[in-house]
Amino acid sequence: MMAFFGRGRVARIALCAVLLAVVCAPAVVVAKEEEDGEQAEVVRAAPAAPSKPPAAPSKPPSASRRFKKVVATNKPGRSWKSPACNMPAGKSGMRKLRLTEPLAAASLASLAVGLATGALIPALVLAPAFAASAFLETKAAQYEKLVEDNTINVDEYTCQSPGFMARAKVAIQYSLSVGDHKRSVGAIPLGVEESTTVKGLKTSQAYNGGKGGKKLDLGSKKGLVIGTIRMGFGHHRIAYSTASWALEDAGFDQVVFHDLLNVESPEADLIRSADKLYSTGSRLASEIGGPVEKLWGSLMKSGDENAMRSTYQMAEQLRPLLNGIPKDTPIIATHCLVGLAAVACGFEKVINLVIDNYAQWFVIVPGAINLVQGPTNFAALQKMGVPDAEIRLAGHWCPKDLVDNIEVDCVRRTERAHSGKPLRLLIPVGGAGAQKSFVTSLLKKLKEPILAGKIQVLLNAGDHAHMIEAFVETLASMGITAKDYKTIDSIAGVHEITKKLIKGGEPTHAVTLFAFPDYFPAVAATDILTRVADVLVTKPSELAFYPVPKLHIRRVGDHEAFSALRASELGDGTLEIREVDEAVQWLDLMRRNPDLLSTFNDQIISNNRQGVYSGCKQAVELALELAKH
């Protein structure tokens, strides 16, 4: 041993570092052991095997059959644990021994030894490792305090007690998304105004001393709140689709469109920051592709139990945005944050419209009735452990006008295809403003058939200035200048051209560019124009569920591929087409083979007769049923 110590200063330093590791590193080891142990001992009991496998419903049942025994699920004092979950009640799975101080001391000691002796291992390896371990230990210890006042026990609901790294991750994400914002359980007074764009709909905003419209009054009226957040166009599109059914139903005296971002407040600013991150990530993934697209895609599919924990902690911050609404009001949420915040506030009649076609905990709202668009996703969510009382198969989220006119529109498309009319494409841009490269490349590839009058393009750039500029430049490079295409910038203009095309007219130009100063016409234009499109060219977003033949182009997020799969199985759309050349081949096939489009339209008519596109109708009927209790 003495010989070893005499071999030099580096050897002595190395031994000191090893001793520090032996004394202090158990924090990481213990944490890992606990994480493994927690995951192992919390298991979900296997359900009893049924004598006969249940048959998948061919069509969503009527509301009277399906919802007559439905009652509110978010009752005070309820257990959040499924009967199939064997996790002991109240189990935290967290050790009481805290090792932050020893780990921090080890980091400082390693750094001191390294600086004093010039040794690289303690200074550059051990000190940062111990510091990182101390940081994770601190964050993991914050989790228990973070969740102690929560309404929803996510750990019990998902039947998973979070391990060391999971707890640290939730606390870190919470700090990044919330910062120094202090959680409040107060209520922001709300006012309502008549919508300037949708007749009969009321929109909410903060009410302050007479500003913000009339003060919200739902106490003496049978009202419905449709809660949403503008993160991209999808959640708003689904909310407006729901409103189109609710406004036609005499059961509600008042329908309020409650966009949390429209209520100016510190809580709305939290959401706005998250939305900027989402939009930026979507655009970068779409434009750069490669590893960036792969990373973003994997993030969009990582909505596991921990994602629900992080999302719910954010929702707890948003309670003031909903606390000004009477708690017995039915709420239909088109964004999980709205549903989670509503349950946290104590609302007992919450309906969550589950987005997409990919099962993730992230899209579920505990304590709400979660309505799902397709049977595969419905079964996958049940398999994950969502309680039977909190999940229903409803159908697709589509606007009433589209659904009511499915048969006449499909017949008109089929007749156009067989009479040799130009193939009319509707190409909308999503709310994040992504896909610039793909769409501009596609337009350039279609130059010849466009100029030859074989393809018509309805190009909706939305309210994105950078997309409008890119489309104008692309058209100019194709030899299509401003005098060669028509620009429409108002919702009145959208209605005017749609009426003309429904009556059998044709656009005045081969390309019609839709470019708007604000978001509502950007969203609504696609819904209105869908009726007169032969093919909707779109990423597999919420539009993948619309009753129109669809060419699905490159996704933005891996979860979207499953929406294209749903459309393909129903026969009303293609699988995801990731390359521009293949998209051109598909469009050429549709143009040259009218029977292909006839098949799409026939399937849409058949699907409609089974109630596939009536999900929003089912949601409104359920809200009416809940309002009676």
Buried (B, 14 or more C-beta within 10 A) or exposed (E): EEEEEEEEEEEBBBEBBEEBBEEBBBBBEBBEBBBEEBBEEBEBEEEEEEEEEEEEEEEBBEBEEBBEEBEBBBEEEEEBBBEBBEBEEEEBBBBEEEBBEBBBBBBBBBBEBBEEBEBEBBBEBBBEBBBEBBBBBBBBBBBEEBBEEBBBBBBBBBBBBBBBBBBBBBBBBBEEBBEEEEBBEEBBBBBBEEBEEBEEBBBBBBBEEEEBBEEBEBEEEBBBBBBBBBBBBBBBBBBBBBBBBBBEBEBBEBBBBBBBBBBEBEBBEBBBEBBEEBBEBBBBBBBEBEEBBEEBBEBBBEBBBBBBBBBBBBBBBBBBBBBBBBBBBBBBBBBBBBBBBBBBBBBBBBBBBBBBBBBBBBBBBBBBBBBBBBBBBBBBBBEBBBBEEBBBBBBBBBBBBBBEBBBEBBEBBBBBBEEEBBBBBBBBBBBBBBBBBBBBBBBBBBBEBBBEEBBBBBBBBBBBEEBBEBBBEBBEEBEBEEEBBBBBBEBEBBBEBBEBBBEEEEBEBBBBBBBBEEBBBBBBBBBBBBBBBBBBBBBBBBBBBBBBBBBBBBBBBBBBBBBBBBBBBBBBBBEBBBEBEEBBEBBBEBBEEBEBBBBBBBBBBEBBEBBBBBBBBBBBBBBBBBBEE
